Amino acid sequence: MWDRLRNSWIPRCLFLGTLAMAVVIIVAVIVCPWLPDSLPVVPLFAADVTVRRTALASAAALVVTAFVFFRPAARPKKPSPNEPPPGNMAGA
C-alpha cells in the first residue's frame, strides 16, 4: 500500500499542485490590473511590467518543474500472451 502511495499518488499530487500554482500566478498577473487597490500586492502587479514578466517566467518555470520532476510515471505495459517469453541467452 505504501509503495502505491509513494509511486503513484504523491507524484501526481505534487504535479497537479505545481501546475495549480503556475495557473494561480498567471491569473494573478491577468486579473490584478482590474482589481481595486485593497491589498498591497495588487498595485505592484498592476503597474510594474518587470514584476509581471518575472511572475510569468516563474509560472513557466513551475510548469517545467512539474513536467521534469513530478511527472506521473507511465504504467508498465503488460506483455501480450502471443509474445514468446524472453530467452535466457545473451547475445545476438
N, C-alpha and C positions, 0 to 999 in steps of 0.2 A: 504494500500500500504506500509506504513512504517513497519507494522508488518511482512509482507512478506520479506521486505528487511532485517529487523533485524533478523528474524528467519531462513532465507534461504541463502541469498546472502553473507552477511558479514561473517558468519562462514565458508562458502565454500571458499571464497576468502582468509581468514586467513589460512585455512587448506592447500590450494594449495600454498600459499606464503611461508608457513613454510616448506613444502616439497621441494619447489624450492630452498630455501636457503640451505637445507641439501644437495641437489644434487650439488649445486654450490661449497660447501665446499669439497665434495668428489671429484669432478672433479678437483678442485684446487690442492688437495693432489696428485692426479694421474698425472696431466699434468706438474706441476711445475718442476720436475727434468729434463724435456726436453726443457724447455724454456730458452732463454738467460737471463742473469742477468740484465735486463733492469729496473726492479722495485726492491725496497729494500726488498720486502716480498718474492720474488722468491727464493733467496738463502737460506732463513730461512726454507721454506717448502722443498726445495730440499735436504738440508744437515742434518737437525736436526730430528732425529727419534722421540724425545719426542713431538715436535710440531706437527708432522704428526699424532701420536697416539692421542694426545689431540684433534686435529681437527676432526678426525674420531669419537671419543667419543662424541664430541659436535654435530656432524651431527646425530649420533644415538639418542642423547637426543632431538634434534629438531624433529625427526620423532616421538618419543614417545610423545612429547608435542603436536604435530599436532593431533595424534590419541586420546589423552586423553582430550584435552581442546577444539579443534576446529573441531571435527568430525561432519560432517553434520548430523542433526537429521533424523532418519528414518521417512518416511511418515506414518501417521496412516493408519491402514488397515480399509477399508470400510466394514461395516457388510454386509454379503450376504443377499439377500432377503429371503432365505429359513430359516434362523435362526429366532427363535421366539424372540421377544423383551425381555429384561431383566425384571424380576419381581420386584415388588415394596416391596416385603417382604424380610427381612433379616433373615439369619439363614440357617440351612441345610435342 
